[in-house]
Every structure is written in structure tokens, then in C-alpha cells.
Amino acid sequence: MKALVLAGGSGSRLRPITHTSAKQLVPVANKPVLFYGLEALRDAGVREVGIVVGDTAAEIQDAVGDGSAFGLEVTYLPQDAPRGLAHAVLIAREYLGDDDFVMYLGDNFVVGGINEIVQRFRDERPDAQIMLTKVSDPRAFGVAELDAAGRVVGLEEKPRRPKSDLALVGVYIFGARVHEAVARLKPSWRDELEITDAIQGLIDAGHRVDSTVISGYWKDTGNVTDMLEVNRLVLEGVEPSVQGTVDASSELIGRVVVEPGATVTGSRIVGPVIVGAGSVVRDSYLGPFTSIDRDCRLIDSEIEYSIVLRGASIDGVGRIECSLIGREAEVTPAPHVPRAHRLVLGDHSKVQIRQ
């Protein structure tokens, strides 16, 4: 079994971060989201991985390399523009051959990995295996319709009127028959080749499509809110570890990780928190569910439930919450400007001003 990992999207919902960085490389608990997916594939027994890349190809290749660091053999498959998930399968046809393959969206996060669904596919040999989860607003996802027996009878991509609340999670497993279905596709109303249409083609042709409704945690980390939530979830599982320098005037409470080369002085940190290698925290407060990447500086500031990327600096700033701060960003106090009221009042006016 091979894998096809999609890492070519533009990440428009994470701008401005993704103007200068691939969305799949935005870190969760100081590790890029893409790495969690690659590790899940390796743990499921997959060794050959094709990564579909676009405008951020150089950055993805620099981070992943030949895949040996993950125990994988990685091949890069260029895509000229995001044209739908099925288009990625189309351009990977030669690489995939007639092998079974997992298609994994590089910005998705699945707690607990994919071992179970991969093993089920190997044991039961359907033509496709999809993962589903219940969502509050299915209009933003591919949506599956099941019959009374739980079989997949219909699929639709981002429907205006969803027939169920079951959304497709960004992990699919296919046998070779999917290539015939993809080859017959026409662009959808979104002008994309939809993987949901390909799966529907398999169903219409009488081929077997199985589904698993997962009760565990899944997130598409395509926006800041979901990215912070995934960061929270991963930090919940960290074990305390202090390999950097923490002076006696500092206080660490709960699950706090201070990586090698980091220094903490005169600060209070309430975990779960990660302070990355080479970072400096001085006279500051770090609250729960915060990850500070490497080589950052936090001076006389307060922050919690946030992600701070490599080389960022926060100096002399009051409370920061629910924030994603990009690489090499600088956050400082605004200059003091005296407050004043400017009034134009008519005759006999009565005005109350709160000081």
C-alpha cells in the first residue's frame, strides 16, 4: 500500500501566515501538522509516500526531505494549481500504478492515527474506505448519505442542502478501480475534480464503498480557531520535561516542557506549555495551551492559549490570548497617546462623560 499526501493548497483561511509559509508546516505543539500525518502513515505500515506539492513545494521538500527521517520513501508530485482532490489522484496515476493507496490531506489531524481503518481495508478488501464524522455545519464539507444498514449510497461536495450531518474526514483508502472513476470525471460547479464524485462513480458502478463513523477527534486545521484547538489537544498529552535553564525565581506549574537551550527567568508558566529550543522567557506569564517555537523572545509579557512561531518577539505587552503569531513577528506596546473627548454640542445640551 502506498500513500498520497496532499500538500499543495494555498491556505487562504490561515492568511497572513500562509503568505510566507505552507499551511501544512504551521506547527502544532512545535511540530508541523504535516509531520503528524506522515507519522500516522508510517505507523499504519505504509512506506512509499507521494506528496502532491504546489507553490510551496520548495518549503515542503526542505522540511520533509527524502522521508528517511520518518521511515518513509517520499516522491514529490508537482501540481500546477489546486484543482480538486480527484485531480491529485489523476496526476499521481503513474506513481500509484495499481497499488492500493491511502489519500491523506496534509493539513488534517486525526487523533489515534489510522491503523484501524487501514487494517480493516486490508482485511475486507472494499474498493474504497472512507472515514466520516458528525459536524454541526456539513455545508463546508463533503457529505455522505447512508442507508438504514449503514452503507454509503450517496456523496456530495459542500452541498447547499446537506442530506446528512456526516462529513468526510480527510483520509480515504482506495483500490485501483478509483482510477477509472477519476478518468470519467468532469469539473464540478466549483470547477474542480471532486473526490466525492469519483466515489459516487464507484457506487453507481456497483462497486463496494465502506465507511467508518469515527468517534475520536478530527480537525481540518485550515483556520486559526481549529489550529489553536488542535494545539490544545496535543498539549494535553505532553509530559513535563525541563532540559533548558529555569532560574530559582521562576515557577513552573503542571505539564511544562522547556526544550534544550531555552531559558526561563523570573517567570510563571502554567502548563500545558512548550517553550522551544533557544527561546528566552523573562519576567513573563505563560498560561495553559501555549506553544512557543524555537528562538522566540517573551519579555515582560503575558500570553495563553496561543501559538508563537519561530523567532517571534513579544516585549512589554499585556494579556495576549487565542492568537497565532507568525515567524519573526514583533509585538510591542503602542505608544502612549493622551485620551481626549472632541465634542460639538448644541445649545442647552447636557452631556455625561465617564472618566
C-alpha positions as CSV (number, residue, x, y, z in Angstrom):
1,M,0.0,0.0,0.0
2,K,1.2,3.5,-0.9
3,A,0.1,6.9,0.3
4,L,-0.8,10.1,-1.5
5,V,-0.4,13.1,0.8
6,L,-1.9,16.4,-0.4
7,A,0.2,19.4,0.4
8,G,-0.4,21.8,-2.4
9,G,-3.2,24.0,-1.1
10,S,-2.8,27.8,-0.7
11,G,-4.1,28.0,2.9
12,S,-6.2,31.1,2.3
13,R,-8.0,30.7,5.6
14,L,-4.7,31.0,7.5
15,R,-3.5,34.2,5.9
16,P,-1.4,36.2,6.5
17,I,0.6,33.3,8.0
18,T,0.4,31.4,4.7
19,H,1.6,34.3,2.6
20,T,5.1,33.2,3.6
21,S,4.7,29.7,4.8
22,A,3.0,26.4,3.7
23,K,-0.1,25.8,5.8
24,Q,0.9,22.2,6.3
25,L,4.0,23.3,8.1
26,V,2.3,25.6,10.7
27,P,3.3,23.9,14.0
28,V,1.1,22.3,16.5
29,A,2.9,21.8,19.8
30,N,6.1,22.9,17.9
31,K,5.7,20.2,15.2
32,P,4.3,20.8,11.7
33,V,0.8,19.5,11.2
34,L,2.1,17.6,8.1
35,F,4.6,15.6,10.2
36,Y,1.7,14.1,12.3
37,G,0.1,12.8,9.1
38,L,3.4,11.3,7.9
39,E,3.9,9.6,11.2
40,A,0.4,8.2,11.2
41,L,1.0,6.7,7.7
42,R,4.3,5.1,8.9
43,D,2.7,3.7,12.0
44,A,0.0,2.1,9.8
45,G,2.6,0.2,7.8
46,V,2.9,2.5,4.8
47,R,6.4,3.1,3.5
48,E,6.0,4.7,0.0
49,V,4.5,8.2,0.0
50,G,3.8,10.6,-2.8
51,I,3.4,14.2,-1.7
52,V,1.5,16.4,-4.0
53,V,3.0,19.9,-3.9
54,G,2.2,23.3,-5.4
55,D,3.6,26.8,-4.9
56,T,5.2,25.9,-1.6
57,A,7.0,22.9,-3.0
58,A,10.5,24.0,-2.0
59,E,9.5,24.6,1.6
60,I,7.7,21.2,1.9
61,Q,10.7,19.4,0.3
62,D,13.1,21.2,2.6
63,A,11.1,20.2,5.7
64,V,10.4,16.5,4.7
65,G,13.5,15.7,2.6
66,D,13.5,12.2,1.2
67,G,11.3,11.0,4.1
68,S,14.0,8.9,5.7
69,A,13.6,10.8,9.0
70,F,10.1,9.4,9.2
71,G,11.0,5.9,8.0
72,L,9.4,6.7,4.6
73,E,10.4,6.8,0.9
74,V,9.0,10.1,-0.4
75,T,8.4,11.1,-4.0
76,Y,7.2,14.7,-4.9
77,L,4.4,15.1,-7.4
78,P,4.1,18.7,-8.7
79,Q,0.6,20.1,-9.3
80,D,0.2,23.4,-11.3
81,A,-2.7,24.6,-9.2
82,P,-5.2,23.1,-6.7
83,R,-7.9,21.6,-9.0
84,G,-9.7,19.3,-6.6
85,L,-8.8,16.2,-4.6
86,A,-9.5,13.9,-7.5
87,H,-7.1,15.9,-9.7
88,A,-4.4,14.9,-7.3
89,V,-5.2,11.3,-7.9
90,L,-5.2,11.9,-11.7
91,I,-1.7,13.4,-11.7
92,A,-0.4,10.7,-9.4
93,R,-1.7,7.9,-11.7
94,E,1.8,6.7,-12.9
95,Y,3.2,6.9,-9.4
96,L,0.4,4.9,-7.8
97,G,0.2,2.2,-10.5
98,D,-2.4,-0.4,-9.5
99,D,-1.4,-0.4,-5.8
100,D,-3.9,0.3,-3.0
101,F,-3.3,3.7,-1.5
102,V,-4.2,6.0,1.4
103,M,-5.1,9.6,0.4
104,Y,-4.3,11.9,3.3
105,L,-4.9,15.6,3.4
106,G,-1.7,17.2,4.7
107,D,-3.5,19.8,6.9
108,N,-5.8,17.3,8.7
109,F,-5.3,15.9,12.2
110,V,-6.7,12.6,13.3
111,V,-6.3,11.6,16.9
112,G,-5.3,8.0,17.4
113,G,-3.9,7.5,13.9
114,I,-5.3,5.4,11.0
115,N,-4.1,1.9,11.9
116,E,-7.6,0.5,12.4
117,I,-9.1,1.8,9.2
118,V,-6.0,0.7,7.1
119,Q,-6.2,-2.8,8.7
120,R,-9.9,-3.0,8.0
121,F,-9.4,-2.2,4.3
122,R,-6.7,-4.9,4.1
123,D,-8.9,-7.5,5.8
124,E,-12.2,-6.7,4.0
125,R,-11.0,-5.5,0.6
126,P,-13.6,-2.9,-0.4
127,D,-13.0,-0.7,-3.5
128,A,-12.9,2.3,-1.2
129,Q,-13.0,3.0,2.5
130,I,-13.9,6.5,3.9
131,M,-14.0,8.0,7.3
132,L,-16.9,10.0,8.5
133,T,-17.7,12.2,11.5
134,K,-20.7,14.2,12.6
135,V,-20.3,18.0,12.2
136,S,-22.5,21.0,13.1
137,D,-22.4,22.6,9.6
138,P,-22.0,20.0,6.9
139,R,-22.2,22.6,4.1
140,A,-18.5,23.2,4.5
141,F,-17.5,19.5,3.8
142,G,-18.0,16.5,1.6
143,V,-21.1,14.9,2.9
144,A,-22.1,11.2,2.9
145,E,-25.6,9.7,2.9
146,L,-26.0,6.2,4.4
147,D,-28.9,3.8,4.1
148,A,-30.5,2.0,7.0
149,A,-27.8,-0.6,7.0
150,G,-25.1,2.0,7.2
151,R,-23.9,1.6,3.6
152,V,-22.8,4.6,1.6
153,V,-25.5,5.4,-1.0
154,G,-24.6,9.0,-1.9
155,L,-21.9,11.7,-1.6
156,E,-21.8,15.4,-2.4
157,E,-19.1,18.0,-2.0
158,K,-20.0,21.1,0.0
159,P,-23.8,20.8,-0.7
160,R,-26.1,23.8,-0.3
161,R,-28.7,21.4,1.2
162,P,-26.9,18.6,3.0
163,K,-28.7,15.2,3.3
164,S,-26.9,14.3,6.5
165,D,-24.5,15.6,9.1
166,L,-21.8,13.1,8.3
167,A,-18.7,14.8,6.8
168,L,-15.9,13.1,5.1
169,V,-12.7,13.2,7.2
170,G,-9.6,13.9,5.1
171,V,-8.4,10.3,5.0
172,Y,-9.5,7.9,2.2
173,I,-8.3,4.4,1.1
174,F,-8.7,3.2,-2.5
175,G,-8.1,0.2,-4.6
176,A,-7.1,0.5,-8.3
177,R,-10.7,0.9,-9.5
178,V,-10.9,4.5,-8.4
179,H,-8.6,5.5,-11.3
180,E,-11.4,4.5,-13.8
181,A,-13.9,6.7,-11.9
182,V,-11.5,9.6,-11.8
183,A,-10.8,9.4,-15.5
184,R,-14.5,9.9,-16.2
185,L,-14.9,13.0,-14.1
186,K,-15.9,16.4,-15.3
187,P,-15.3,19.6,-13.3
188,S,-17.9,20.3,-10.7
189,W,-19.7,23.6,-10.1
190,R,-16.6,24.7,-8.2
191,D,-14.6,23.9,-11.3
192,E,-12.7,21.2,-9.5
193,L,-12.5,17.4,-9.9
194,E,-14.2,16.2,-6.8
195,I,-13.2,13.0,-5.0
196,T,-16.8,12.7,-3.8
197,D,-17.9,12.4,-7.4
198,A,-15.3,9.7,-8.0
199,I,-16.5,7.7,-5.0
200,Q,-20.1,8.2,-6.2
201,G,-19.0,6.8,-9.5
202,L,-17.7,3.7,-7.8
203,I,-21.1,3.3,-6.0
204,D,-23.1,3.9,-9.3
205,A,-20.9,1.2,-11.0
206,G,-21.9,-1.3,-8.3
207,H,-18.5,-1.3,-6.5
208,R,-18.2,-1.6,-2.8
209,V,-17.6,1.6,-0.7
210,D,-17.3,1.1,3.1
211,S,-17.4,3.8,5.7
212,T,-16.4,4.2,9.3
213,V,-18.0,6.8,11.5
214,I,-15.3,7.9,13.9
215,S,-16.0,9.0,17.5
216,G,-12.5,10.2,18.1
217,Y,-11.1,13.7,17.3
218,W,-10.6,15.1,13.8
219,K,-9.8,18.6,12.7
220,D,-9.1,20.3,9.4
221,T,-6.5,22.8,10.6
222,G,-7.3,25.2,7.9
223,N,-8.2,28.2,10.1
224,V,-6.8,29.8,13.3
225,T,-9.6,28.6,15.6
226,D,-9.1,24.9,14.6
227,M,-5.4,25.2,14.7
228,L,-5.5,26.5,18.3
229,E,-7.9,23.8,19.3
230,V,-5.6,21.1,17.9
231,N,-2.7,22.7,19.6
232,R,-4.7,22.5,22.9
233,L,-5.5,18.8,22.3
234,V,-1.9,17.8,21.6
235,L,-0.5,19.8,24.6
236,E,-3.0,17.9,26.8
237,G,-0.8,14.8,26.2
238,V,2.7,16.3,26.9
239,E,4.8,15.1,29.8
240,P,6.7,17.7,31.8
241,S,10.4,18.0,30.8
242,V,12.9,20.7,31.6
243,Q,16.1,20.4,29.6
244,G,16.7,24.1,29.3
245,T,17.6,26.6,32.1
246,V,15.0,27.7,34.6
247,D,16.2,30.0,37.4
248,A,15.1,29.8,41.0
249,S,12.8,32.9,40.8
250,S,10.6,31.2,38.2
251,E,7.6,28.9,38.9
252,L,6.5,26.0,36.7
253,I,3.1,24.5,37.4
254,G,1.8,21.4,35.7
255,R,2.9,19.9,32.4
256,V,5.6,22.3,31.2
257,V,8.3,21.4,28.6
258,V,11.4,23.6,28.4
259,E,13.5,22.4,25.4
260,P,17.3,22.4,25.4
261,G,18.9,25.9,25.1
262,A,15.7,27.7,26.3
263,T,16.0,30.0,29.3
264,V,13.2,31.0,31.7
265,T,13.9,33.8,34.2
266,G,11.6,35.5,36.7
267,S,8.5,34.0,35.0
268,R,5.5,31.9,35.9
269,I,4.4,29.2,33.5
270,V,1.2,27.2,34.0
271,G,1.0,24.2,31.7
272,P,0.5,22.5,29.5
273,V,3.0,24.7,27.7
274,I,6.0,24.1,25.4
275,V,8.9,26.6,25.3
276,G,11.1,25.8,22.2
277,A,14.8,25.4,22.0
278,G,16.8,28.7,22.2
279,S,13.8,30.7,23.3
280,V,14.0,33.3,26.1
281,V,11.2,33.9,28.6
282,R,11.9,36.7,31.1
283,D,9.6,38.4,33.6
284,S,6.5,36.9,31.9
285,Y,3.5,34.8,32.4
286,L,2.7,31.8,30.1
287,G,-0.7,30.3,30.5
288,P,-2.2,26.9,29.5
289,F,-2.2,25.6,26.0
290,T,0.5,27.8,24.7
291,S,3.3,26.6,22.4
292,I,6.4,28.8,21.9
293,D,8.5,27.8,18.9
294,R,12.3,27.9,18.9
295,D,14.4,31.1,19.1
296,C,11.5,33.3,20.4
297,R,11.7,36.1,23.0
298,L,9.0,36.8,25.6
299,I,9.9,39.7,27.8
300,D,7.6,41.3,30.4
301,S,4.5,39.9,28.7
302,E,1.5,37.6,29.3
303,I,0.2,35.1,26.8
304,E,-2.0,32.0,26.9
305,Y,-4.0,29.6,24.5
306,S,-1.8,30.7,21.7
307,I,0.8,29.6,19.1
308,V,4.0,31.6,18.6
309,L,6.1,30.7,15.6
310,R,9.9,30.6,15.2
311,G,11.9,33.7,16.0
312,A,8.9,35.9,17.1
313,S,9.4,38.5,19.8
314,I,6.8,39.8,22.3
315,D,8.1,42.6,24.6
316,G,6.2,44.6,27.2
317,V,2.7,43.5,26.1
318,G,-0.2,42.8,28.4
319,R,-2.5,39.9,28.1
320,I,-2.5,38.0,24.7
321,E,-5.0,35.2,24.2
322,C,-6.2,33.0,21.3
323,S,-3.5,34.2,19.0
324,L,-1.4,32.8,16.2
325,I,1.8,34.9,15.9
326,G,4.0,34.3,12.8
327,R,7.7,33.8,12.3
328,E,10.0,36.7,13.2
329,A,6.9,38.8,14.1
330,E,7.4,41.6,16.7
331,V,4.8,42.6,19.2
332,T,5.4,45.7,21.3
333,P,3.2,48.2,23.2
334,A,1.6,51.0,21.2
335,P,2.9,54.5,22.0
336,H,1.0,56.3,24.7
337,V,-1.4,58.9,23.3
338,P,-3.4,61.1,25.8
339,R,-7.1,60.4,25.5
340,A,-9.4,63.4,24.8
341,H,-13.1,63.9,24.0
342,R,-14.0,66.0,21.0
343,L,-17.5,67.5,21.2
344,V,-19.8,69.6,19.0
345,L,-22.8,70.4,21.3
346,G,-25.9,72.3,20.6
347,D,-27.4,75.0,22.9
348,H,-28.7,73.8,26.2
349,S,-27.1,70.3,25.8
350,K,-26.5,68.0,28.7
351,V,-23.6,65.5,28.4
352,Q,-22.3,62.9,30.9
353,I,-18.7,61.8,30.3
354,R,-17.3,58.8,32.2
355,Q,-13.7,59.5,33.2
